[in-house]
């Protein structure tokens, strides 16, 4: 049995794991990242196509400052490693009645667009909604998103000091109910209700406070040159420069303890890494399910992983589009969201679903020839899709778009589809859920597990941990994990260590010996 030592082991090379690993290495720790796949990124993944790699994970990059802070913590600058393009059109929206609406990174242009779309009353309502979302975002940023372990008491104390926030929070109302009060036009209620799906929920069951997500987009949406996966690759390259070791194609199979804290991470090839600190960058439900050994089942309480959030049916392909003019981000709304979310609540593929279409190559204009596309339809977690249902999904997706004036040549086959339980197999313990615990319920935010677990030396990072799903949130979770570790290890400073010329860190980690990536399990 091969045995190596590392001060910290990160299981999983998603954005949360990379964020934690990079910060820990910058603070002077020896870090090894263990990843069952053959590359970094986690859900930020790609599939091959005739036009090049297609993103089939997150497509929207918001809250740029979160990533600027991450690179700065590692003694680097974001713009030196990643090329970002700000999208003047945040998204283009299409309805069945033929109406369309572009929302812009310029607030005044968005107000003008809403005025032209639905009239002066709607424009005034939209401006009030935007102001409300801004106040909610700013109120929740400190005591919730930036806090490593938020509590209902801390939020209550904040609100009592600023009682004017209570109406904006709309306690007791769902997002859908809140939007019904704020907008007279049902299309605008449908548009902003969709933000609940950003964290895997239904607008009819998620709290009204999720309206703050609009402000995170209004602050700016960026495209990454080379696709979103290029961000993960840039973090990987920087982490290696800072001395982080990576072990690909090796699944972690067990976390063992000694003296009341973690002691070893066991790998699929029979080797193990001795360590005193583990960051688990996977779905916390995998721990509850005993996939990393029975002793760590108690690391996360059951209410931190159940009920599950939504999954998705995701298409990734290249083709030549015909018909409607697309932006980078496009949303084709269904006729009645109550029918869509009713089907999802019953564990069924929606009969009529809202479809998100990412035209990956349109960040800076419309290219000629084949383009790369990702299309997302919300789906229920735990749904085992048969071959017949895959064909049904293909028919529903592309016939719906064709009816709306958008077609693709050649149309993709079902080989281009990733269904809910495909995600379940790719991300063990997730049951196909893409966002961890469901956001449903007024206190769901406080049920999500935080960086520290019930087991000494075991920490969490990723979309299943606080502060939740989404690329910037996962990145913040890695920050919380790193800060908790450094605090618990009683290090005297969390500032980046000195870096030698050429960008190499002054310390390094030991690469775990193991089988080749082709032996991934």
N, C-alpha and C positions, 0 to 999 in steps of 0.2 A: 504494500500500500504506500503510494507516494504521499509525502506529507510536506507541505511548505507553510510558511508563516506570512501573514499579512496583518497589519494593524487594523484594517477595515476591509470588509468584503461587501461589495454591492451586488446583489442578485438581480439581474435585469438591466439592460442598457437602453431603456426608454428615456424620455426627457427628464423625468424625475430622478432616475438613477444617475444619469450623466451629470445633472446639476449637482447632486450630492457628492459624487465622486470628484468632480472638478474642484469643488470648494474644499473638500477634505484634503485633497492633494496640495492645494494652494496653501493650506494651513500647516502643512508639514507631515501629514500622515502618509504611510505607505498604504496604497489602495489597490485592490484587485477587483475588477468587474467580471462577473461570470454571466454569460449570455447563452441561452440554449439555441438561439438562431445564429445565422452565419454573419450577421451584421448588426449595427446599432439601429436604434430608432423605435423599437417596440411597435406600437400602433402607427407610428409615423413611418409607414413602409411604402414600398413601390412594387409594381409588377411590370414585367417587360412588355413592350409593344413595338410595332414597326416604326413608330416615331420616337422611340426612346422610353426610358422609365416613366411610368405614370404613377403619380401619388394616389394611393387608395386609403389614406388615413386622414388626419386633420388637414384642412386646406386654408384655414383662416388664421392669420397671425395678427394678434392684437397686443396691446400693452407692451409695446416695444421696450419701454424702460426696464421691464423685468429682465430682459435678455442683455440689455446694456449693463445692468447691475451684475449679472452673472459673469460676463466677460471681464468686467472691471475687478470683481473679486478674485479672478484668476490672473490679474495683472495684464490684461489684454483689452483691446477695443473691438466691439462688435463689427464695426464697418471694415476692419482689417481682415475679417474672416468670412463674413457673409455679405452678399450684395442684396439689399432690400429695395423694393420699389413701392412707394406709397400709391394705393389705389384711389384715384379721385372718385370713382363710383364704388361705393361700398358693396352694393348688390343691386341687381336688376330683378324686378318682381313681375310676374305674369299671372293674370287671373283668367278664368274661363270666359268671362264676358268680353275679353279682348283688351281690357285695360292693363296698363303697365305703369310701373313707378320705379324710378331710380332714386336711391338714397346716396348722398354725397358726403365726402369728408369735410366739406364746407357747410356748416350748419344753416347758413342763410340760403344756400342753394337747395338744401333739403326742404326747408320751409316753403320755398317757391315751388318746388316740385310737388309737394303735398297739396299746395293751393291749386295748382293746375290740375291735379289728379282728382281732388274731392271737394274743392271750394274753400272759401275763407274760414268757415267755421272749423273745418278739419285742420286747417293750417294753425289756427289758434290752439286747438286741442293738442296738436302735435308739439307745438312749442312748449306748452305746459307739461306735457308728458316728458319731453327731453329735459326740462329743468328739474322735474321730479326725479328722473333717472340719475341725473348728475348728483343731486343731493344724497340719494340713496347710496350711490357708488362711493362718494367721498365719506359718508358716514360708516359704511361697512368695511372700507379698505383697511383702516387701522385696527379696530377692535376685532375684526373677523379675519379678513384675508391675510393681513400681515402678522397676525398673532399666531404663535405656534400652537396654542391650545385655547381656542376661543371658548367662552362660557356664556350661557344665557344671562347669568348675573352681570357679567361685564357689559354686555350689550344693553341690558336693562338700565344699568347705571348710566351709560352714555345717553340713552334716550331720555331718562329722567332729567338729565342736565340740559337736554335740548328737546323739550316736549313737542316742538313744532314738527319733529320728525315723525311723530306717531301717525298723522293722517297719510303721510307719504308711504309709510310702511304698509298701510292697510291691513293691520293684523286681523286674522280670521278670514280674510278673503283669499280666494285662489287668484292666480294670475289672470285667468279668463274673466272672473268676476270683476277684478279691478279694471281691466281693460274695457269691459262693458260700460263702466262708469265714466271712463276717460275719453272714449271715442264713440261717436255716433255712427261712423261708417264701419260696416262689418268687415270690410277688406283690411282696414287698418288694425282692427282687433285681431284678425287672423294673422296678419304679418308679425305683430309684436308678440302674439301668443306663441309663435314658433320658437321664440328664444328659450322656452322651457326645454325644447329638445336638445339644445346645446349642452345640457347637463343630464340628458337622458330621461326627461320627464314629460308629462302631459300638462298642458296649460290649465286643464280642469282640476288637477290635483296638486299642482305645485304652488308654492306661496307667491303672493303678489310681489314680494320683494325682488323676484327674479327679473322684474322689469329693468333693474339696474344694468343688466347685460347690454342693453342698448347703448348705454354711455360708453362701455368699453370699446364698442365698435365705432361710435361717433368720435372717439379720440384718435381713430386712425386704423386702417387695415393695410397690411403690407403683404406683398408677394415676395417670395424668396427666389432669387435667380437659381435655376436648376431644380426648383421644386422644394417643397417643405422638407423633404428628406435631406436636402443639402445642409439644413440647420443642424440636424443630428450629426451629420458627417463632420461639420466644422467643430462641434463640441468634442467629438471623438478625437479629431486631430489635435486639438488644443490639450485635451486630457492626456494624450500620449506624450505631448511635449512637457507636460507638468509631471510626468513620471508614473501615471496610472497604467497598470498592466491590464490587458484584456484577455479573456479566455472565451473564445467563441465555440459554438457547437457543443457545449457542455451544459446540460441541465443540472441545476442543484436539486438534489434528491432528499436531503435531510439536514436539519440544523440541530446540532447537539449542544448540551450544556454541561458545565462543570462548576461546582461551587456556587450555584445559583445564578450563573450568567452564561451567555453563549460562549462556546469554545471552539467549535469546528463547523465548517460547511462541507458536506459530502457531495461529491459529483457523480454523474452517471457512469463514468469509467472506473469507479472504485477508488479514485484518489480523494483526498480531502485537503482543505486549507484550514490551518489553525489560525484563529482570530479571536479577538475580544469584542469586536463590533461588527454587526451585520445590518445592512440596509436592504430591506426587501422591497424591490421595485416591481411588484406584481400585484395582482388583485388580492386584497386582504382576505377574501373568501377562500383563497387557496390554503392559507394558514388554518382557517377554521375547519376546512375539509380534511386536514391532516396530510396534505400533499408534501409537506416538509417535515413530517414526523408527528406522532401523537403529542409529544411534550410541548410543542409550540401551538397547539390548538387554542390554548387559553390566552394567546397573545392579544387577540382581538375579540371584543364582545360580539355576540350574535347580532345585536341591534346596529352594529357598525357595518354589517355586510348585507343585511336583509331589511326590506325587500329589494329586489334587483331593479336596476334602471333598464332603459331600452337598449336594443341592439339595432342592427341595420342590415339591409341588403345593399351591397356596394358593388358597382360596376366600374372596372378600370380598363380602358381600351383606347385605341386611336382610330380615327376615321375622318372623312371630310363631311362637315356639317352643311346642311342646306336649310334654308328657311329663315326663321327669325334671327335678328342680329343679337348676338350674345355679348355680354360683358364677361369679366373673369368669373364672378360669382353670380349665379342665376337661380331663382326660385320659381317653380311652376306650382301654383297652389291648387289643391283639390277643391271640389265643389263645397263640401261640408266637413269641417274639421271634427265635428262631433262623431261622424261616422268613422273617420280615420282612427281617432283615438279610442273609440268604442271597440273597434276591431283589435287594436293593439292591447287593450285591457283584457280582452278575451283570449289573448295569445295567438291571434290570427294575423296573417299577412293582410295589410289593408287592401280592401277592394278598390278604393279610390284614395290614393296617397298624394301628399305634397312631395314633389321631386326637386332635389337640389342638384344643379348641374354646374360643375366646376370646369370651365374651359381653361385648362392649365396654361395654355400658350397665349392667352389673350391679356396677360398682365400689362403689356405695353403695345397693344394693337392686335389686329386680326391677321394671322399668318396665312400663307398660301399652302394648299395641299392638306395632307393629313395633320390633324391636331390631336392632342391628348385630352381625354375627358375622364372625369370621375362623376358618377351619378349615385346619389344616396337616397334610398327610401327607408323611412323608419320601420323597424321590425321588432317583434317581441323577443326578449331574451329567452333562452331555453327552448327555442323553436327548432326542431329537427326537420330540415327541409328535404323533401323527397325530390327525385329527378323531375317528377311531374310538376311539383311546385316551382322548381327552378325555371321550367319552361313557362309556367304561368306568370312568374315574376317578370320574365323577359317580355312576354306579351303585354302585360299591364304597363310596364315601364315605357316601352318604345311605341306602343300604339297610342298611349296617352300623350306622349311628346309629339307624335306625328299629327294627332288631332289638333295640337296647339301650334302646328306649323313648323316643327323641328324634326328633321330626319337625319340619319347618318348613313354614309356609304363607305365601306360595307358595314351593315349592322353587326354588332358583336354576337357571339354565340354564348351559351351559358358557361363556357369555360372562363369567361371574363367576370363571372359573378362570385363574390364572397358573401355567403349567407350567414345567419346568426350563429349556427353551431360550428361553422368553419372558424369563426372567431373563438368559439369555445374551445376548439382543439388547439388553436394557435396560442391561446392565453389560458393556461390551465387554471381551473377553479373559478373562472369567470362566468360560466354558464352562458357564454355568448354575450353577456352584458358589456357594453363599451365604456360605461361611466361609473362602474362600481355600484355603490348603494343608490337607491332611488332618491330623488330630491322631493318626493311627495311628503306632505305634512309640514306643519308650521315650524317644527323643531328639527327638521331633517339635517340642517347644517351642523347641529350640535351632536348628532348621532354618528357622523362620519368619524372614523378613527383618526387620531392625530399621529405625529411623528413618533412619539414614545409609545411603546407597547407595555403590556404587563410583564414582559420578560426582560430582565436586565441585559443590555447590550444589543437588543433587537429593535430596529427602528423601521418606519415605513416611509416610502416616497412613491409618488405616482398619482394618477387620476382617481384612484380608489381611496386615497387618504386626503385629509384636509390640506388645502382648501377646496379640492374637488377637481372635476373634469375640465379639460381644455388645456392647450399647450402652455399658456402662461401660468395657469394654476398648478399644473404638474411641475413646472420649473420652480415655483414658489415652495411646493412641498419638499423638493430636494434641498432648498435653502433651509427650511425648518428642520429637516432631518440633520443636516450638517451642523447647524447651530446647536441643536440638542445634544449631539454627540460631543462636540467640542466643549460644551458646558459640563456635560457629565464626566468627561475625561479630565476636567479641571485644568484645561490648557490656559495658559496665562494670556494668550492673545489669539484672536480669530482673524487677524489681518494676514494678507497674502505674504508668503515668505519670499526671500530674495530670489531673483531669477538670474541665471547666468546669461551671457550673450548667446544669442541663437535661440532663446526661449526655453531651454531645458531647465527643469527644476533641479534644485540641489540634492533632492532625494529621489529614490526610485522604489518601485514595488517589484516583487518577485513574480514572474510569470509562472502560472501553474502548469506543470507538465500534464499532458493529456493526449487524447486521440485527436485526429485531424477534424476540422469542421464538418467534413462529410459524414461523420459519425453522430451528427446531432440527433437528439432524441426528443 
